Amino acid sequence: MSTNDGEQLRKDIVRVLRTIHDPEIPVNIYDLGLIYDIEFASNGAVQILMTLTSPACPVAGMLVAQVQDKVKSMDAVSDANVELVWDPPWTVDRMSDAARLELNLEPGEAPRIGGPQYFNIKPPPK
């Protein structure tokens, strides 16, 4: 696989990963910073290291399977293996600027995950 082919495959994999969303956070898993590494061999085998926002994530199995299935279904990919890792732990610093903007987060502020969302809404002036 040439360098150009490898760069294109990486871009294509990232494009596919950006179609997968954590159901509790309306941002794709790539921009959320859940993908730690993408490696691929000349035979088209892909290895992905990923994490989740929390070890208690109720959709852990579903997200890992979805990443593996979508990447493996790509024409240039012969096989895909996804490894779920916890070290280093995910932090909001891994989020892209686009993800922060989409979630309207200030630097260092964590996204609200699950549960009720509270907003500071002031009553209209009298």
N, C-alpha and C positions, 0 to 999 in steps of 0.2 A: 504494500500500500504506500503510495507516494505521500509526501508531506501535505500536498494540496488535497489529496483524497482524505487523509486523516483529519485535516482541518474542516473539510466539508462534512465528514461524518460526525464530528463533534458538534458542529452547528445544527445538523439535522437532529441529533439526539437531544440537544437542548431545546429545540423547537418542539419536539414531542413531549419532553418533560414539562414544558410550559402549558401543556393542555391538561395536566393533572392537578387537581386542587384538593387541598385539605378541606373536608366538608365543614369544619368548624371555623375556618378562616378563609375569606374570599380572595385568596391570593394563590397563584400556582406554586407548586413545591420548589421549583428552581429559584424563583425570586424570593421565596420565603427563606431560602438558605438551607434547605434540608438535604441538598445534594452536595456531598463533600468531595467526591472524586469520580471521574469517568475515565476508564482506561479501556483500550481496545487493542486487539491483536490483528495482525495482517490477514488472518483467516475470517475476520468479521466477528469474533467473539468479544463481547462487551462485559466489563465488570464495573458495577456502580456501587459506591459506598454512600449510604444515606443515613440520616437520622430522623428523629421526630421531635416535635416541640416538647414532648414529655414522655417518659417511659410508660406512663399510665394511659397513653393515647388509645382510645377505644377502637380506632380504625387502623391500627398498626398493620395487621395482616393484610387488610384490603389494600392499603396504599403500596406496600412492598410488592404485592402480586400485580397490581395495576402498572407499576413502573416496569416490572419484568415483562409483563405481557405486551405492553405497548412498544417497548424498545425491541423486544424479540420479534415483533411483527414487521419491523422495518426491513425493506428489501436488502440493504447492505449489511444487515446483522445476521450472523449465522446462529448465535446463541447469546443469551443474556443472563447474567447472574447478578442479583442484588443482595448486598450484605447490609444488614441493619446494625449500626454501631452507635454507641453512647459516649464514646470518648473521641474527641472532646465533646462536651455537652453543647447542645444548641443554645444560642443566645440571640437576642434581638439584633446584635451587631452583625449577624450573618445575613440579615435581610438586605435586599437591594434597595437603592433609593426609590425605584419605581414602586416597590412593595410598600415602603414607608409612606409614600405619597398617596397610594391607593387606600391605605388604612388610616390616613390622616394622623400619623404618629410623629411626635417630637423625637429628637435624638435621644436614644436610651429608653424610651417608653415602650413597654411591651404591649402586644396586641391582646385584646380581651378575647378569651377563648371559652366558648360555651356559656351556659347560664344566662341570666338576664343581663341586658346591657343598660347601663344608666347614663343618661345624658343630662347635662346641666342646661335645662331649658328655662329661660326666664319668662314670666308672664308678660304679656304686651303692656306697654305703658298706658296709664289711664289718662 
